[in-house]
């Protein structure tokens, strides 16, 4: 079975983790800061590492002071964590429909969704392709709201020659095994604003204050630490940071390989008139996470099952977030966001990972062609 996504682990990764297991640190140690600095070199802004992409989103919302009654604007095509973590603060989720070719948030739809209660626009870089960050940045500035970029798919991508992570007020990343590099489980928050970065970091470290100049409880011993605002334990341990440091060293080669896989699929399938292939804006440089194709919705399930039968583990990304039953009680019903609904009904993600072989890409392409021809 050819998986739709797969981690890539080599001997250097294994050696890095084994070395850490033999060290004095298993949880938070010197490799955390080393990993965060390595991330900063990639994304162009200071970072704090956390335990997952979901944790990163939770920390980002905490950093902007999200609270009950605030509204956040998100696209429907995303993993549910984009909305769930905001809902934990009592925020109201507002949806803005997508651009059909990239499945990223349509800036015009985002602007139409802004109200006096809007706290943030949350853009998602679907499949690794950056959202329309300049347009969304202008909207955020015009209305005095935050721009958060859910870049779970897109570390290593660039938008108008700027790395993802250096444009939005806060950017969140996921290092799940199917992503562009992995720490097993893990994620990070990046911010171009030092105050937001500090708030995200404190929230991810249980809100703990260790700087004596900030203490409100005084005359204690050198052991003292205190909490001013509640946070959670979202720390990423040294063991996983060791893996991340090693993986980051070959992020560029992974990106180059995925670009070749992307282009091979394009060349193999471009003449099919009944398939919509993923598009790429000419001002972005994409580190592809998915290869999403679109077919006639009446054929999607049959094609999905066929490909599974011939050894190709395709996937569908994603059920529109507002279709989840948790949103039904909030007044959302299927059909409210037609572009997202159509994208979901027609989308299949073909295998996309750095270790897939040219022969496997050709095999997947041939099976798609045979079914649709």
C-alpha positions as CSV (number, residue, x, y, z in Angstrom):
1,X,0.0,0.0,0.0
2,X,1.4,3.4,-1.0
3,X,0.5,5.8,1.9
4,X,-0.9,9.3,1.1
5,X,1.7,10.7,3.5
6,X,4.7,9.3,5.4
7,X,7.5,10.4,7.7
8,X,11.1,10.1,6.7
9,X,13.6,8.9,9.3
10,X,17.3,8.3,8.6
11,X,20.3,7.2,10.6
12,X,21.2,10.7,11.6
13,X,17.7,11.2,13.2
14,X,18.1,8.0,15.1
15,X,21.5,8.9,16.3
16,X,20.4,12.3,17.5
17,X,17.5,10.8,19.6
18,X,19.8,8.0,21.0
19,X,22.4,10.6,22.0
20,X,19.7,12.6,23.8
21,X,18.5,9.5,25.6
22,X,22.0,9.0,26.9
23,X,22.2,12.7,28.1
24,X,21.2,14.3,31.3
25,X,18.0,15.8,29.7
26,X,14.8,14.1,28.5
27,X,12.3,16.9,28.9
28,X,13.1,20.6,28.8
29,X,16.8,21.0,28.3
30,X,19.4,22.7,26.1
31,X,18.1,21.2,22.8
32,X,14.8,23.1,23.2
33,X,16.4,26.5,22.7
34,X,18.7,25.1,19.9
35,X,15.6,23.8,18.1
36,X,13.8,27.0,18.4
37,X,16.7,29.0,17.0
38,X,16.9,26.5,14.1
39,X,13.2,27.1,13.4
40,X,13.7,30.9,13.6
41,X,16.3,30.6,10.8
42,X,13.7,28.9,8.6
43,X,10.6,30.9,9.4
44,X,12.1,34.4,9.8
45,X,10.7,35.1,13.3
46,X,11.3,34.0,16.9
47,X,9.6,30.7,17.8
48,X,8.5,28.7,20.8
49,X,8.2,25.0,20.5
50,X,5.1,23.2,21.7
51,X,3.7,19.7,21.9
52,X,1.4,19.8,18.8
53,X,0.0,22.0,16.1
54,X,-3.2,22.1,18.1
55,X,-1.3,23.3,21.1
56,X,0.3,26.0,18.9
57,X,-3.1,27.3,17.9
58,X,-4.2,27.3,21.5
59,X,-1.2,29.3,22.5
60,X,-1.7,31.8,19.6
61,X,-5.2,32.5,20.7
62,X,-4.1,32.9,24.3
63,X,-1.4,35.4,23.2
64,X,-4.0,37.7,21.6
65,X,-6.2,37.6,24.6
66,X,-9.1,35.8,22.9
67,X,-12.1,35.7,25.2
68,X,-15.8,35.0,25.2
69,X,-17.8,37.1,22.7
70,X,-14.8,37.7,20.4
71,X,-15.1,36.5,16.8
72,X,-12.5,34.7,14.7
73,X,-12.8,34.3,11.0
74,X,-11.6,31.0,9.6
75,X,-12.0,29.0,6.3
76,X,-14.2,25.9,6.4
77,X,-11.5,23.8,4.7
78,X,-9.1,23.0,7.5
79,X,-8.6,20.5,10.3
80,X,-11.0,21.1,13.1
81,X,-8.3,22.2,15.5
82,X,-8.3,25.7,13.9
83,X,-11.8,26.3,15.3
84,X,-11.7,24.0,18.3
85,X,-8.9,25.8,20.1
86,X,-10.6,29.2,19.6
87,X,-13.9,27.8,20.9
88,X,-12.1,26.8,24.1
89,X,-11.9,30.5,25.0
90,X,-15.6,31.0,24.3
91,X,-15.0,32.7,21.0
92,X,-17.5,32.7,18.2
93,X,-16.4,31.0,15.0
94,X,-17.2,32.9,11.8
95,X,-16.5,31.3,8.4
96,X,-15.2,32.9,5.2
97,X,-15.5,30.8,2.0
98,X,-12.5,29.7,0.0
99,X,-10.9,30.4,-3.4
100,X,-11.7,27.3,-5.4
101,X,-8.3,26.8,-7.0
102,X,-6.2,26.9,-3.8
103,X,-8.8,26.1,-1.1
104,X,-7.4,29.0,0.8
105,X,-9.5,31.8,2.4
106,X,-10.9,34.3,0.0
107,X,-9.9,37.8,1.2
108,X,-13.2,39.3,-0.1
109,X,-15.2,36.8,1.9
110,X,-13.0,37.5,4.9
111,X,-13.7,41.2,4.7
112,X,-17.4,40.6,4.4
113,X,-17.3,38.6,7.6
114,X,-15.6,41.3,9.7
115,X,-17.8,42.9,12.5
116,X,-17.1,45.1,15.5
117,X,-16.4,41.9,17.5
118,X,-13.8,40.4,15.2
119,X,-10.6,39.7,17.0
120,X,-8.6,37.8,14.3
121,X,-8.5,36.5,10.8
122,X,-7.1,33.0,10.8
123,X,-5.7,32.0,7.4
124,X,-4.9,28.4,6.6
125,X,-2.2,27.5,4.1
126,X,-4.0,24.5,2.5
127,X,-1.7,21.8,1.1
128,X,1.3,24.0,1.7
129,X,0.3,26.8,-0.6
130,X,0.4,30.1,1.4
131,X,-2.9,32.0,1.7
132,X,-3.2,35.5,0.2
133,X,-1.2,37.0,3.0
134,X,-0.7,40.5,1.7
135,X,-4.4,41.1,1.2
136,X,-5.2,39.6,4.5
137,X,-2.5,41.6,6.2
138,X,-4.0,44.8,4.8
139,X,-7.4,43.8,6.1
140,X,-6.1,43.1,9.5
141,X,-4.3,46.5,9.6
142,X,-7.3,48.4,8.3
143,X,-9.7,47.0,10.8
144,X,-7.3,46.8,13.8
145,X,-7.5,43.1,14.2
146,X,-4.9,40.3,14.3
147,X,-3.8,38.1,11.5
148,X,-3.0,34.5,12.5
149,X,-1.6,32.0,10.0
150,X,-2.3,28.4,10.5
151,X,0.8,27.1,8.7
152,X,0.5,23.5,9.8
153,X,1.0,22.4,6.1
154,X,3.5,25.0,4.9
155,X,6.7,25.3,6.9
156,X,9.4,26.0,4.3
157,X,7.1,27.7,1.9
158,X,7.6,31.4,0.8
159,X,5.1,34.1,-0.1
160,X,6.6,36.9,-2.2
161,X,10.1,35.9,-1.2
162,X,9.3,36.0,2.5
163,X,9.2,32.8,4.6
164,X,6.0,31.6,6.0
165,X,6.2,32.7,9.7
166,X,7.5,36.2,9.0
167,X,4.3,37.9,7.8
168,X,1.3,37.2,10.2
169,X,1.1,38.5,13.7
170,X,1.3,34.9,14.9
171,X,2.0,31.8,12.8
172,X,1.5,28.2,14.0
173,X,3.1,25.0,12.8
174,X,2.6,21.3,13.1
175,X,5.3,18.7,13.1
176,X,3.1,15.6,12.8
177,X,4.7,12.7,11.0
178,X,2.9,13.3,7.7
179,X,4.0,17.0,7.6
180,X,7.1,18.4,5.9
181,X,9.3,17.5,8.7
182,X,8.5,15.8,12.0
183,X,9.3,15.7,15.7
184,X,6.9,12.8,16.1
185,X,4.3,15.0,17.8
186,X,5.0,18.6,18.1
187,X,4.5,22.1,16.8
188,X,5.6,25.7,17.2
189,X,4.4,29.3,17.4
190,X,6.2,32.1,15.6
191,X,5.6,35.8,16.0
192,X,7.0,39.0,14.6
193,X,6.0,40.8,17.8
194,X,8.0,40.2,21.0
195,X,5.1,40.8,23.3
196,X,2.9,38.2,21.6
197,X,5.8,35.8,21.5
198,X,6.3,36.2,25.3
199,X,2.6,35.6,26.0
200,X,2.5,32.5,23.8
201,X,5.5,31.1,25.6
202,X,4.2,31.8,29.0
203,X,0.9,30.1,28.2
204,X,2.7,27.1,26.9
205,X,4.8,26.8,30.1
206,X,1.8,26.8,32.5
207,X,2.0,30.6,32.9
208,X,5.0,30.2,35.2
209,X,7.0,33.3,36.2
210,X,10.6,32.7,37.2
211,X,12.0,36.3,36.7
212,X,12.4,37.8,40.2
213,X,11.8,41.3,38.9
214,X,8.2,40.2,38.0
215,X,7.4,38.5,41.3
216,X,4.3,39.7,43.2
217,X,4.8,37.2,46.0
218,X,8.0,38.4,47.7
219,X,10.5,37.4,50.3
220,X,10.6,33.8,49.2
221,X,13.6,31.6,48.7
222,X,15.6,31.0,45.5
223,X,13.2,28.1,44.6
224,X,10.3,30.5,44.1
225,X,8.2,30.6,41.0
226,X,4.6,31.9,40.6
227,X,1.7,32.2,38.2
228,X,-0.1,35.4,37.2
229,X,-2.3,34.0,34.5
230,X,-3.2,30.4,33.9
231,X,-1.4,28.4,31.2
232,X,-0.9,24.8,30.2
233,X,2.0,22.4,29.9
234,X,2.6,22.3,26.2
235,X,6.4,21.8,26.4
236,X,8.2,19.9,23.7
237,X,10.9,17.7,25.3
238,X,14.6,17.5,24.4
239,X,14.1,14.0,22.9
240,X,11.7,15.3,20.2
241,X,13.7,18.6,19.7
242,X,16.7,16.4,18.9
243,X,14.7,14.7,16.1
244,X,13.5,18.1,14.9
245,X,17.0,19.6,14.8
246,X,18.2,16.7,12.7
247,X,15.1,16.8,10.4
248,X,15.4,20.5,9.8
249,X,18.9,20.0,8.3
250,X,17.3,18.4,5.2
251,X,14.1,20.5,4.9
252,X,15.4,22.0,1.7
253,X,16.1,18.7,0.1
254,X,12.6,17.4,1.1
255,X,11.1,20.5,-0.4
256,X,13.1,20.0,-3.6
257,X,12.0,16.4,-3.9
258,X,8.3,17.2,-3.2
259,X,8.5,19.9,-6.0
260,X,9.6,17.1,-8.4
261,X,6.8,14.8,-7.3
262,X,4.3,17.7,-7.7
263,X,5.6,18.4,-11.3
264,X,5.6,14.7,-12.2
265,X,2.0,14.4,-11.2
266,X,1.2,17.5,-13.2
267,X,2.9,16.2,-16.3
268,X,1.2,12.8,-16.0
269,X,-2.3,14.1,-15.5
270,X,-2.5,17.5,-17.1
271,X,-4.2,16.3,-20.3
272,X,-7.2,14.9,-18.4
273,X,-10.1,17.2,-18.9
274,X,-12.1,15.7,-16.1
275,X,-9.6,16.4,-13.3
276,X,-8.8,19.7,-11.7
277,X,-5.2,19.7,-10.6
278,X,-3.8,21.9,-7.9
279,X,-2.6,25.4,-8.9
280,X,0.2,27.6,-7.7
281,X,0.4,31.3,-7.7
282,X,3.4,32.7,-9.5
283,X,4.5,34.6,-6.4
284,X,4.7,31.7,-4.0
285,X,7.3,29.0,-3.5
286,X,5.5,26.0,-2.1
287,X,6.8,23.2,0.2
288,X,3.9,20.8,-0.8
289,X,2.2,18.8,1.9
290,X,-0.6,17.4,-0.2
291,X,-1.4,16.8,-3.8
292,X,-5.2,17.5,-4.0
293,X,-7.0,16.7,-7.2
294,X,-10.7,17.4,-7.8
295,X,-13.1,15.2,-9.8
296,X,-16.8,15.0,-10.5
297,X,-18.4,14.6,-7.0
298,X,-20.5,11.8,-8.4
299,X,-17.3,9.8,-9.1
300,X,-15.2,10.8,-6.0
301,X,-16.3,7.9,-3.7
302,X,-15.9,5.3,-6.5
303,X,-12.4,6.6,-7.4
304,X,-11.4,6.7,-3.8
305,X,-12.5,3.1,-3.3
306,X,-10.8,2.0,-6.5
307,X,-7.5,3.5,-5.6
308,X,-7.6,1.9,-2.2
309,X,-8.3,-1.5,-3.9
310,X,-5.2,-1.1,-6.1
311,X,-2.9,-0.3,-3.2
312,X,-3.0,3.5,-3.1
313,X,-3.9,4.9,0.3
314,X,-5.5,8.2,-0.8
315,X,-7.2,10.6,1.6
316,X,-9.8,13.4,1.6
317,X,-8.8,16.7,3.2
318,X,-11.1,17.9,4.8
319,X,-14.7,17.7,5.8
320,X,-15.8,21.4,5.9
321,X,-15.4,22.4,9.6
322,X,-18.9,23.7,9.9
323,X,-20.3,20.3,8.9
324,X,-19.1,18.8,12.2
325,X,-22.1,18.1,14.5
326,X,-20.5,20.3,17.2
327,X,-21.5,23.3,15.0
328,X,-25.1,22.2,14.4
329,X,-26.3,23.7,17.7
330,X,-24.7,27.0,16.7
331,X,-26.9,27.4,13.6
332,X,-24.7,26.1,10.9
333,X,-26.1,23.8,8.2
334,X,-24.6,22.2,5.1
335,X,-24.8,24.4,2.0
336,X,-23.9,27.7,3.7
337,X,-20.4,27.9,2.1
338,X,-20.9,26.6,-1.5
339,X,-17.3,26.8,-2.7
340,X,-15.9,24.9,0.4
341,X,-18.7,22.3,0.0
342,X,-18.0,21.7,-3.6
343,X,-14.2,21.5,-3.0
344,X,-14.8,18.9,-0.3
345,X,-17.2,16.9,-2.4
346,X,-14.7,16.6,-5.3
347,X,-11.3,16.4,-3.5
348,X,-8.9,13.5,-3.2
349,X,-5.4,13.8,-1.9
350,X,-2.9,11.6,-3.9
351,X,0.2,10.3,-2.2
352,X,2.7,13.1,-1.5
353,X,5.9,12.5,0.6
354,X,9.6,12.9,0.0
355,X,10.5,9.1,-0.2
356,X,7.8,8.3,-2.8
357,X,9.6,6.9,-5.9
358,X,9.1,8.1,-9.4
359,X,7.8,4.6,-10.2
360,X,5.2,4.9,-7.5
361,X,4.1,8.4,-8.8
362,X,3.7,6.9,-12.3
363,X,1.7,4.0,-10.9
364,X,-0.7,6.3,-9.0
365,X,-1.0,8.5,-12.1
366,X,-1.7,5.5,-14.3
367,X,-4.4,4.2,-12.0
368,X,-6.1,7.6,-11.9
369,X,-5.9,7.8,-15.7
370,X,-7.3,4.3,-16.2
371,X,-10.3,5.1,-14.0
372,X,-11.1,8.4,-15.5
373,X,-10.4,7.7,-19.1
